[in-house]
Amino acid sequence: MTEPSASGAKTTLAPAEPVLSMRGLSVDYLTGTTPVHAVDDVTLELHRGEILGLAGESGSGKSTLANAVARLLKPPALVTAGEVLYHPAGGAEPVDVLRMNAKTLRKFRWRELSVVFQSAMNSLNPVSTVGAQIDDTLRAHDTTLTAPQRQERAVELLRRVGISADRVKSYPHELSGGMRQRAAIAIALALNPEIIIMDEPTTALDVVVQRDILREISALRREYGFAVVFITHDLSLLLSMADRIAVMYAGQLVEVGAARDVHDAPSHPYTHGLLHSFPKLRGPREELLGIPGTPPDLRDLPPGCPFHPRCRFAVDACAELTPALLEAHSGQYAACLAHDPASYGAPVPTELSGEGSGR
Ligand SMILES: Nc1ncnc2c1ncn2[C@@H]1O[C@H](COP(=O)(O)OP(=O)(O)OP(=O)(O)O)[C@@H](O)[C@H]1O
């Protein structure tokens, strides 16, 4: 696969310097007689300080990819190929997260990378107050802090995510769903990591709380400068908050680009279908085309492009050739033969050409 370049980032907060590089990453689930290829040869960079949105239907491999990066996979999951390079600040040599020993990994987690899951109830300890949980995290990873300093920091962190100081002594069950999610974010921020992986962190919350928390994540990111991998099946949500978007289909990366470009001119038919599956907030009304059919069985992908049976732009070659991730437009990459004129044998469909998008 061609590695996406850095040129597409939307804001100045997303410089092109990588903090994490996934290269040729593949993960299988070894269940039954045939492995499930949940992540298939993914090459993707996370830039320092950016919000990278990871989108795709349920089962496309988003969580598996994130868990592989955080070294949270458990059997039957197995990384079968690839590396995940962490680039320390200050230009030190990159380190392969997948090959870190237990001691290095303990330091890497929380200090450099933390994770916020969909259900804070699963990550928070039900028998410990939120203040104590922040304190535990700080004590385990930063021995230079005194108890009063840790307490001060716990109050400050909770304040940063919108929880008042008097809640420090609350147990998770005493908090609303939104507050629990905020507390989980506060713990993730405790050691000031460079990377935070958020796996559907607001999906279980109502829309108003979700919007508030997303706004706060963006503000915190600006203030602290961490990079976020934000996972959701809700592409419209990502378009409003991410700098860049990576779209997964059947375990593969099918499109990567700046959020605005992906929104204005998707270059992969799957992204195009996702974008036309929900009504636009602005602009003229459009027919909702959706995506026909269902995702393939990851044990037995169709030959050629895995999306071709559902693709309205497919030509005969799509059932035979596996498309590489190629630059479709400047800074925007798609794994689609339509952008490879020699193989496609027809002009790029207008819908995928970027024409009319004002670029
Ligand atoms: N423990 C497991 N054993 C076997 N297959 C699994 C296991 N966990 C996940 N899978 C399969 O791996 C594929 C990718 O799953 P994954 O959860 O990574 O997708 P996802 O895009 O995050 O989906 P969702 O949005 O529903 O969380 C799916 O086909 C899923 O069924």
The ligand as a MOL file (V3000), in Angstrom:
LIG
                    3D

  0  0  0     0  0            999 V3000
M  V30 BEGIN CTAB
M  V30 COUNTS 31 33 0 0 0
M  V30 BEGIN ATOM
M  V30 1 N -13.3370 -12.5270 19.8490 0
M  V30 2 C -13.6140 -12.5950 18.5490 0
M  V30 3 N -13.6430 -13.7840 17.9110 0
M  V30 4 C -13.9220 -13.8490 16.6040 0
M  V30 5 N -14.1760 -12.8070 15.8210 0
M  V30 6 C -14.1800 -11.5950 16.3840 0
M  V30 7 C -13.8980 -11.4100 17.7890 0
M  V30 8 N -13.9740 -10.0950 18.0580 0
M  V30 9 C -14.2700 -9.4740 16.9040 0
M  V30 10 N -14.3990 -10.3720 15.9000 0
M  V30 11 C -14.7110 -10.1000 14.4900 0
M  V30 12 O -13.7540 -9.2080 13.9770 0
M  V30 13 C -14.3790 -8.2960 13.0700 0
M  V30 14 C -13.9920 -6.8820 13.4440 0
M  V30 15 O -14.6070 -6.5580 14.6820 0
M  V30 16 P -14.4040 -5.1280 15.3650 0
M  V30 17 O -15.0990 -5.1940 16.6780 0
M  V30 18 O -12.9730 -4.7920 15.3410 0
M  V30 19 O -15.1840 -4.1890 14.3720 0
M  V30 20 P -15.7190 -2.7230 14.6160 0
M  V30 21 O -15.6050 -2.0230 13.3130 0
M  V30 22 O -15.0290 -2.1080 15.7670 0
M  V30 23 O -17.2220 -2.9860 14.9410 0
M  V30 24 P -18.1770 -2.2730 16.0220 0
M  V30 25 O -18.4100 -0.8760 15.5040 0
M  V30 26 O -19.4130 -3.1110 15.9980 0
M  V30 27 O -17.4570 -2.3180 17.3230 0
M  V30 28 C -15.8630 -8.5770 13.1270 0
M  V30 29 O -16.2190 -9.3610 12.0150 0
M  V30 30 C -16.0400 -9.3550 14.3810 0
M  V30 31 O -17.1090 -10.2610 14.2630 0
M  V30 END ATOM
M  V30 BEGIN BOND
M  V30 1 1 1 2
M  V30 2 1 2 3
M  V30 3 2 2 7
M  V30 4 2 3 4
M  V30 5 1 4 5
M  V30 6 2 5 6
M  V30 7 1 6 7
M  V30 8 1 6 10
M  V30 9 1 7 8
M  V30 10 2 8 9
M  V30 11 1 9 10
M  V30 12 1 10 11
M  V30 13 1 11 12
M  V30 14 1 11 30
M  V30 15 1 12 13
M  V30 16 1 13 14
M  V30 17 1 13 28
M  V30 18 1 14 15
M  V30 19 1 15 16
M  V30 20 2 16 17
M  V30 21 1 16 18
M  V30 22 1 16 19
M  V30 23 1 19 20
M  V30 24 2 20 21
M  V30 25 1 20 22
M  V30 26 1 20 23
M  V30 27 1 23 24
M  V30 28 2 24 25
M  V30 29 1 24 26
M  V30 30 1 24 27
M  V30 31 1 28 29
M  V30 32 1 28 30
M  V30 33 1 30 31
M  V30 END BOND
M  V30 END CTAB
M  END
